[in-house]
Amino acid sequence: MSALILAVLLAALDQTIVSTALPRMAQDLNGFDDIAWVSAAYLLASTAVTPLWGKLGDMFGRKRLYLASTSVFLIASVACGLAQNLPELIGARVLQGVGGGGMIVLTFALVGDIVAPSERGRYQGMFGSVYGVASIVGPLLGGIFTDRLSWRWAFLINLPVGVVAVAIAARALPTTTRGAKARIDYLGATVLAAIATGLVLITSFGERWGWGSPGIVGLIAATVVLGALLVPVERRAAAPVLPPAMLGSRIVVFSSLIGFFANAAMFAVLVYLPTCLQIVHGVSATLSGVYLLPLVAGLVVSQFLAGRWAAHVERLRVILLAGLTANLTGLLLLSTIGATTGTLVLSVYFLVTGVGIGMVPMVVLTTVQNSVPATDLGAASAVVTFSRSIGAAFGVAVFGTLLNTGFADRTRSLPTDGGFDAARPDTIGHLPAAARDTARDAFAHATATGYLWIAPALAVGIVLALFLKPARKTDGGTAPEEPQLVARDDRHLGRRAVTRTVK
């Protein structure tokens, strides 16, 4: 478990750690125009390969593929740290995303291999906490490395931690050998990767290129066509990347949609709330992380408790409904924040939001894993991971558009001759004092309005959860049957001992 947790930590950090280091990277590598590709390349590659890694794990065994994906990730991390120009860095980030996508989905599937079904929620909750904490800590670490050392350490730090994870995993993970009886579904994997590519490009560059531009419209049309082709392609495949029966399962489809909406809301909070604190309340990047500690605490505690409660299958829907409701409540509370909102009130709002964020993701994954046979654990984990990744991209893109549009509309009358640019909120500091207060109020109002517009996504998730009926038969995965506690008399020891045996 320690090896798997380290892997998830590294893969999750590399989605966020570069955000605060991008300006320095652009300066050092002379690539301001294309610097957005540094983040998009990783998200694009990791999302596109997720289904393929999951299916290959089902076909050939997950341990060897886990070690291979981690090795690819570490090699690419070194290449990122040594890059001398922007094309080299972007290429290395693509390779890093290929490895990172495998690390995440194979880790979640490996939990299904080594943990009994009723215990999966508890262990998956540990990984969910790591993922959430990484989303907050990543930008802070990126800023510290950039200011104190070099942005290259945001990548090079992966090497010592990753080597430890590989060493532990190679020794401790159980080896499962599966002989592939059918050819790899290359066509299905290609179509699915193309769909992921289109979705990530649309969400990452829609606002930058223009939502009505020919490029974005063409990407949307191509993605829709590919989505229509996916089902017939998978029906003809001998070993489909996404088994058609799984795509027709209400549990898998509804759970994936819930994961999509929950992750969209989660990343809208995790990505933009620190920026709001820095601009509206004038705190530093490091101090914004301190402000968010109640959110992290709520996330970690709720992940832990939800994982323990998920041991009872009949509680899964209740946990999902409670988490989505708390998350919706948190968003509605965040939609009321302003420049004068006090620290104590912010802490309460962040705590409620963190509790809601933490209760959903891993319970969704556990619900799906418990509904499929052992042979489809990897593919099922990939479906959930894929939908969550796309949801995160959509959440960031939609909220960013709402925020930027709302802020620009409210600051049209402010002077721009001093260097203020309504498209760049970080230039608020160039305004005179009175105008600066107006701009900060405008940013706070735009942020609050954005969260109000995101809230209906969680309402849709609540409706889906009401119609979700988790499978009572938790036989998915290859974990051993539940251990039973039996008592025996150790007369030669003169005492009664309780020993754990496996039936």
QUIJO-V18437 format. One line per field, one symbol per residue. phi: phi as a letter, one per 40 degrees, with the letter a starting at -180 (. if undefined). psi: psi as a letter, one per 40 degrees, with the letter a starting at -180 (. if undefined). burial: b if it has 16 or more other C-alpha atoms within 10 Angstrom, else e. A space follows every 50 residues. Layout:
phi = ???
psi = ???
burial = ???
//
This chain:
phi = .cccccccdccccccbccdccddcccccbfaccbcccccccccccccccd ccdccccccbgccccccccccdcccccccccbdbacdccccccccccdcc ccdcccccccdccbbcdcbcdccccccccccccccccdcccdccccccba ccccbccccccccccccccccccccbbbcccacccccccccccccccccc ccccbdccchcbcdccccccccccccccccccccccccbccbddcccccc cccccccccccccdcccccccbcdcccccccgccccccccdcddcccccc cccccccccccbdccdcccccccccccccccccccbcacccccccdcccc ccccccccccdccdccdcccbbcdcbdccccccccccccccccccccccc ccccccccccbccccbcchcbccbcccdccccdccccccccccccccccc ccccddccccccccccccbdccccbcgbcccccbcbbacccccgabbbbc bbc
psi = dddddddddddddedddedeedddddddeffddeddeddddddddddded dddddddddehddddddddddddddddddddeheiddddddddddddddd dddddddddddddehideedddddddddddddddddddddddddddddci ddedddedddddddddddddddhihhhhhheiihgddddddddddddddd ddddeddddhdeidddddddddddddddeddddddeidgidghddddehd dddddddddddddddddddddeddddddddefiidddddddedddddddd dddddddddedhdeedddddddddddddddddddeeiadehidddddddd ddddddddeddddddddddeeiideedddddddddddddddddddddddd dddddddddeedeiieeeehhdegdeedeeiidddddddddddddddddd ddddddddddddddddehgihdhgeiieiiihiihiiihgdeefihihih ih.
burial = bebbbbbbbbbbbbbbbbbbbbebbbeebeeeeebbbbbbbbbbbbbbbb bbbbbbbbbbbbbbbbbbbbbbbbbbbbbbbbbeebbebbbbbbbbbbbb bbbbbbbbbbbbbbbbbbbbbbbbbbbbbbbbbbbbbbbbbbbbbbeeeb bbbbbbbbbebbeebbeebbeebeeeeeeeeeebbeebbbbbbbbbbbbb bbbbbbbeeeeeeeebeebbeebeebeeebbebbeebebbbbbbebeeee bbbbbbbbbbbbbbbbbbbbbebbbbbbbbbebebbebbebbbbbbbbbb bbbbbbbbbbbebeebbebbbbbbbbbbbbbbbbbbbbbeeeeeebbebb bbbbbbbbbbbbbbbbbbbbbbebbbbbbbbbbbbbbbbbbbbbbbbbbb bbbbbbbbebbeebeeeeebbbeebebbbbbeeebbbbbbbbbbbbbbbb bbebbebbbebbebbeebebbeebbbbbbeeeeeeeeeeeeeeeeeeeee eee
//
